[in-house]
Amino acid sequence: MSRIPLWSFDELLEAAVGRASGAPSRPITGVSIDTRTLEPGDLFVALKDQRDGHDFVGAAFAKGAAAALVADSYVAGDDDGALIRVADPLRAIEAIGRASRARLSPDARVIAVTGSVGKTTTKEMLRLAFSAIGPTHASEKSYNNHWGVPLTLARMPAATRYAIFEIGMNHAGEITPLTEMVRPHVALVTIVANAHIENFANEEGIADAKAEIFLGLDPGGTAIINLDNRHAKRLIGSARARRAHVTGVTNDLRPADAASAYGVDDVVALASHCMTATASEGEAIRAGHRNNLRFSIGTVGMHMLMNALFVTGALDAAGADTPRGLAALAAFAPPPGRGCRTRVPVPGGEILVIDESYNANPASMRAALSVLPTLPRVDYPRRIAVLGDMLELGPDGPALHAGLWEAIDEAAVDLVFAAGPQMAELYGRVPPTRRGAWASSAAELQNSLLDALKPGDAVMIKGSNGSKMAPLVASILTKFGRAAAEETRSPD
């Protein structure tokens, strides 16, 4: 977050339709909802979510908050500083977010991303690519919900040239108010899959919910859609209803044919690719463009290459320097929990930990498993998959878990560890020679997993957030990192 002035107190009062109590003693340089990460100069917003932010206003001022946005009913403490009182802090931060969007230059370009799989990774690729071209602002972490989107807007500097927003949903109707706040010039839908299917009648319902992102498109804006997804034509219809320019991305080698078949205006296709153990290289061919674009990304996987095609389309649609933006992807590394790789030195070699623990659904599970065959056996003789329950899949959950066996077998996984009652359905299909262990929870699986690991293992860990797989990653890094340090200190 910038440490230069972001808002004046008067601007915030006007945007929030609030009333002032006191005046800030320092410039307002940021916006925070969490005292643990608050920095001096931040406006502290007292949201009511899992906890009531009003309980932490005093702590915010103790850490140097410039002001606090609070409900009218808040009783100020003796050490409180400047307050902006409003009827509802969430509605007020939404209003500030809309004011932030309105003050952008007409030349600025706003890009919004949604999808069942890959939206955070694509957002991070977009951040990297556009940052190489001009002042760029993007969502932090996965701030993609009813408070994360307005917070990201409120934090956006007025001088932003490119703004990147991630927008998520669990239910129909959740994306509409968020995209109408963001008002993107470019809207991307990465993949529609059966994530959160328990809240929908079918995948078509999920597709329609994702297509809500087009409702906020700026007039003349561009929709970018994955033509390889079975819901592509449904999404294209929704985009056309908004009179959007439509760009498709595809692994099809004939972009002109794809453009004709789907009735889209432009196509970005993956003309060729190769993958090593550490990086991917691809060539994007764009229908109607004379020159192809070669690019490399600092991670592997066909799904990562497809994400880079979305970046290509967004750069083109934003009128940016596309070759320059794509060149920046050579430095891309996945965020923690989304394919981040750590080589852990251990006595006698190393263990490769692939951290996919942030979340999971059947499509993202298959994408993560597909990366394992890219690892050379000479470096990593054993491929180990550690899988936790995929949540919010409804009555089809057990069958969807069991159905992962084909992807595991295709990836030539040597050993499967599974956690959770639904993963028992998968574990039952694994041949005895390829079973590591099953436990009812990730915590109960920890000791069996740690005991089984040895030098030369590549271990991929993935599950839904609620399956709590991330501590397994931490336990491997802690145990084997300590063992390596002890070996280094040992006398000959």
N, C-alpha and C positions, 0 to 999 in steps of 0.2 A: 504494500500500500504506500502511496506517495506521502512524503512528510512535508510537502508544500501545502498551502491552504487549499482545502477541497470545497468547503462551503463557508459562507459567512453565516453568522447567527441569524441575521435578518432573512436571508434566503431560506434557511430551514424553517423558520417560523412561518413564512408565507406559504411554502410548499406543504407543510404539515397542517396548516390552519390551526396553529397552536397559540398558546399564550405563554409569555415569558415570565420566569421567576429568576431574577438575577441576570447577570451577563458573564460570559466566559472570560477568563483571565488570560487565555492563550488562543491562538488560531485553531480552528477545527480542521484537522488534517486527515481524518479517517472516520470510519464508522465501525462499531463493534457490538456484538451481542453476547460476548463471552469475556468475563474479566480475566480468565486465564491467559488469553492471548491479546488482551487490550493493550494498546500502546499510548503513551502520553499524547494528548491532543485529539484523541478519538471522541466522537459522540457515542455515548453508550445508550443502546436502545433496550429498554426493559420489556422484552417480549415474554409472554406467557406460553410456554410450550411444555416440555417435560418438567421444567422448573419455572418458578415465577421470577423473572428478571428483576422485579422490584426489590427482592431480597438482597440484591447484590449492588444496588446503586451506591451505597457507601463505599464498598470495596472498589468500585470503578473510579470514584473520585480519589480514593487513596492511591490509586495507581496512576493518576494524572489525567483522567478524563477531562475534556474541555467542557462538556455539557452532558446532560442526560435527557432522553426522550421518555417521558413517563405518563401514566394515566392520570386523569384529573384527580382521582381519589388518593393518589400517593401522598403519604405524610412524610414531609422532608425531614432528614436528620440534621443535626447541628453542624456537621462537617460537609454537607452537600454543597455543590457549586451551582452553576447555572442550570436551570431546568426548562424544558419545553413541555408544557402540559397539553395533553390531547385526550380525546374521548377514548381512542383505542390505538396503542402504539403500533400494532401490526398494520392497521389501515393507514396510519401516518407514514410508516416507512414505505408502503406501497405508493403513497402520494409523492414522497420524496423521490422514489425511483422513477416515477413518470416525469417528474420535473427534470431529473438528470437526463433522461432520454431526450426530452424536448430541447435541452440546451446544447446538444451535440451540433457540430457544424453540418450544414447540408451535404458537405463532401464526405462526411464520415460514413462508414459502412458497418452494419450490424449483422452478425451471422448467428443463427440459433440452431442447435443440434438436439435431436431426440432420437429414440430408437430403443429396441429391447436389448440390444447388444452393441457395445462399442462406442456409446456416446461420450463417455468421459475420455477415453483414449483419443477419439477423433477430436474432441475439444482441445486436448493438450497438443495434438499435432497442429491444429489450427493456430493455437496460441504461439507456438514456436515459429511457424511459417510466417504469420503476419507480423510478428515482432521483428523479423528480419527486414521488414519493409517500412514500418512506421509505428508510432505510438499505439500500443495495443493493450486492451483491458480484457480480462477473461475471468470467468467463474473460478473461485477457489474450490479445491477438492471436488465434491459432488454437490455443490450448493445449487440444487436444481428444483427445489420444491416451493411451497407457498411462501416461505420466508427467505429461502436462499436466493431466489431470483430477484425480488425487490432489494435485498441487501446488496447483491452484486451491482445492481443498477445504482443504488445510492452511493456506492464506493467508486463509481466511474468518474475519472477526471473529465472536465469539460473539453480538454484538448485531445481526447481520445480520437484516433483516426480509424481504428478497427476495434470492434467490440465483439467478443465471443461469449455466447451464453449457452449453457446446458439446461435443458428443460425436461423434467421427468414426470412420471405419473404412475399411480396405482389403480386409479379409477377413471372412468369416462368423465369428461368435463373439467379435469384438473389442469390440462394444458391451456385451454382457451383463455382464461384470465391472465395467464403468465405471458403467452405470446402477444396478447394485446397490449401488455405493458412494454414488452421488449420492442415490438414493431420491427422485426428483422427485414433486411433487404434480401437476405439469403436464408432459406430454411432447409435443413438437411434431415432426412429420415434414414438412418443407417440400415437397420434390419427390423422387421417385425417378426417376433417369435412368441412362444407361449409363456413368456414371463408374466407373472401376476394373473395367470389365466383363471384362477379361482374367482376373480372379480368380474369375469366376462363370460358371456354365453359361448364364445368361440374366438378363434384368432382374428376373424373378420372384425369383431368388436374391438380388439386391440388395435388393428390397423386403422379403424375409424378414429380411435382415441389419439393415436399418434398423428393422424392427418389434421387434427385440430391445430397443429403448429402453423399450418398454412393460413389460418383465419387471421393471424396478425400480420401477414406479409404486407410490406409497403407496396403501394400501387406500382406495378411494373416489376415486382420482385421476382426472384428465382427460387424455384423448388428443385432440390437435388434428391434423386430417388435411386435406390439400388434396384436395377432391372433384373438382377439374379434372384430376387426375393419373390416368392409366389404371390405376394400381395401388391406387386408393382403397379399393375393396371388400376387397381382400386385406389392406390395413392395418387396416381397420375390423374384420375378422374376428379379427386378432391382438389388437387392443385389447379386443374383447369377451371374448376368452378370458381376459383378465386382469380382467374385470368392471369395466372402466373406463367412466366417463362419456365420451361421444364428441362432440366438436364438429367440424363441418366448416367449411372456408372455401372460397368459390367466387366466381367472377365471374358466376354465374347470378343473374338479377334476381328470382328467385322462391325465397327461402330456405325457405319452408314446403314447397314442392314438392320441393326438394332434400333436405330432412330426411326426407320420406316415402320418396323414391326410394332413398336410401342407408341408411335405418334408423338415423340418428344422432339424438342427443338435442337438439342445438342446431346452428344454422348461422349463420355470419357471412358476409354477401354484400356485394359491391361494388355498391351501387345506382347510383352515377354517379361519373364522374371527369372531370378535365381535366388537361392537361399543358402547361406552358410550357417555355421553354428552360432554366429553372433550378429549377423546382419542380413537384410534383404535388399535386393536391387530390382527395380522394375522400370518399365518403359510405358509411359502413358501416351496413348494416341487419341487425339481429339478429332471427331468428325468435323470436316471443314477447315481444319488447321493444317498448314503446310508442314510444320516441324513437329516431330515427336519430342517428348521430354523424358530424359533419363533421370532417375532419382534413386537415392539409397536411404534406408532408414536403419537406425541403430538397434533393430530388434528383428525377430523373425516371425513368419506366419503369413499365410495367404490372407487372413482377416486383417492383418496390419497393412498389407499392400492395398487391399480394398479401401481401408481407411484413408490411405494416401491419395487414392483417386477422388474421394470426397474433397480432400484438401485442394486438389488440382481444380476441380469444378468450382469450389468456393473462391479460390484466387481469381480464376477467370471471371466469375460472375461479379466480383467486387471491383473489377478493373485494376487489379493489383499486378505487380511484377511477378508473374507466375514462376518463371525459371528461378528467380532469386528466392522466392518463398519455398519452393520445393527443395532447393539446395540446402536449406536450413535443416531439413528432416534427417540429414546424415547424423546429426547430434541427438536425435530423439531417443529417449529411453522411457519405457513404460512407467507410470506412477506405481508406488507401492500397492500391492494387492491386485495389480492388473497386468501381471506378466513380468514384473521386476525380477531380475536375476542376480543372485549372489553366489560367488564362488567361495566356498568355505574351506580353507586349508585344514586338513586333518592329518594325523600321523599316517604316512604312507601315500598321500595324494590329496585329493580334494573331493568335496561333495558340491554338486550344483543344485541350488535351491531356486525353483521357479515359483514365485509367490503370486498366485491367482486367487488369493483368499478373500478378496473384497466382496464378490457376489457371484451368483451362478444361476443359470437356467440351462435347459437342454442344448440350446444353440451355442451358448458361450462355453459350455463344457466340451462340446465337440471341437470347437475352435482351439481351445487350450490343449486338448489331447493331440490335435493334429500337428502341434509344434514338436512333440517329442521325437518323431522320426527324423527330424532335421539334425538331431544330435548324433555325431559320429560315434559308433560303437567303440572305436579305438580309444576315445577319450572317456566315454561314459558307458561301460559295459552293461549296466542295469538301468532300466527305466522304471521308475516307481510312481504310481498315481495314488495320491491321498485325497479322498473325495468325501465331502460332507453333504448332508441333505440339501436338496434344492427345494426352497419353500414357495408357498403361494401357487402351487400347481393344481390344486383342487383334486377331484376324485381320480383324475388320470395320473396323479403323482407316482404311485407305485409302478405303473407300466412305463412311464417316462424314465424313471430311474433304471429299471431293468433294461430298457432299450439302449442304454449307454454301452452295453457290452460290445456291440459291434464296433463302436468307435475305439474302445480300449483295445480290442483284438487287432484292428487295422493299424493302430499306432504301435503295435508290438510291445505293449507294456508287459514287463516281466513280473511285477508284483503290485497287487492292489490292496490298499488299506482303505477301510470305509468306516464312516461314523454316522450314526443316526438311524432311526427306525426305517426310513424310506430307503436308505442306501443298503439296508439288509436285502432288499429285493434284487439289487444289482449284485451284491456280494454272493448271493446264492447261485448266480449264473457263472461266476468265475471258477475255472477249473482249480482243483485243490493245489496243484503245483504252482499256481500263480496267485494264491491267497497269502496276503501278509497277516492281516487281522481285521476283525470288525469289533466295534464297541458302540454302545448306545449314545455316546457323546464324544466330541473331539478330545475333551480333557481325559476321558478314560482310555483313549487310544494312544496317548502320548508316550507312555513307557514302552509299549510294544514297538512303536515306530522308531524311537530313539535306539532301542536295542538292535534293531534290524539293519540300520544304516551302516555303510562301510565306504571306504575310498572307492571312487569311480562311479558312485551312484548319482543319477539325475533324478531329483524328486520334485514332482509338481503337486502343489497343494491348492485345492479349490473347493468352494462351497458357498452357500448363501451366507449373508451377514449373520443371520440368526443361528447358523451352525457353529459359529465361533471357531473358525479354522485358523485365523491369524495367530493365536497363541502357539499353535504348532510350529509355525514358521519361526517365531521368536525362540521357542525351546530348542530348535535345531541350531540356530545361530549362536545361542548362549552356550549350549553344551559343547559343541564342536569348536566354537571359537575359543572357549576356555581350554579345551584339550590341546589345541594347536599352540596356544600361548605357553602352556605348561611344557610342551615338548621343546619349544624354543628356549626356555629357561633351563632345561635339564642339562647337566654336565655330560660330556662325552664319556 
